[in-house]
Amino acid sequence: MKPINLIPAIALLAASCDGIPPGERYIEVPAAKVERVVLLEDFTGQNCQNCPAAHRAIEKLQEQYGANLAAVSIHAGEFGIPATNTRYTGLMQPEGNVYNNRYGIDEYPMGVVDGRGPLNSDQWAKAVYDAVSKPTPLSISLAAATDGATVEIECGLLSTAELSGNLVVWITESGITARQEDKDLGRVENYTHDNVFRACVNGIDGEAVTLAPGEPLSLSYSIPLRNTATEKWVPANLAAVAFLKKGGAVEQAARANVTNQPNN
């Protein structure tokens, strides 16, 4: 992870910038000590004019945190276009609306960081900074590969303490070209959508797991590639995201690009 030395003072202090000279609106903070992979759920929509700014905020966070940030853009709510739309490419899945409604989100863009939220996009940097340095007993290893027909996922869990929760596994896709409303540009027909939530692999709530200290748990999953009239997954652009949720909080997350694994 790249060092993080500057965070907007407004994010850290929740105070007004009125009366603060522009050159003094950033304060130095220590680089975060990385303890975990943070899950950022970005609730967004193709008809949301303010959402592209939040997408750019995610890009900046990914530059800072690299593999220690697992960002997922979940299209939901009144500004979402269903993936079943036959006129143009839609990115909203039914499961995304379930998650959206559970968090009570009705304004967009909005985010949830390791289960904390809803948060406005200008609060994400501080929330991620705080979350990434929070100790966790859990490590998750994740690998995903496709033979062109299915995505096979291997997930390994290891905890230094007794731990119970629900393991949730998702598929995401980047590099999707589809329309997007933009506050500054208007309608962009060839907008590039990244980190898009595509599917739940093991159910909306995942599955319950219990870990004993020092005893690894290995789990395997498989999901067919979608190649329909309205959804065409590009294997090279897919990733798997896994996280353990304990109560309302995310204990640990992991992300792995899907690699090509031809059938022999």
Disulfide bonds with the S-S distance in Angstrom:
Cys48-Cys51 2.29
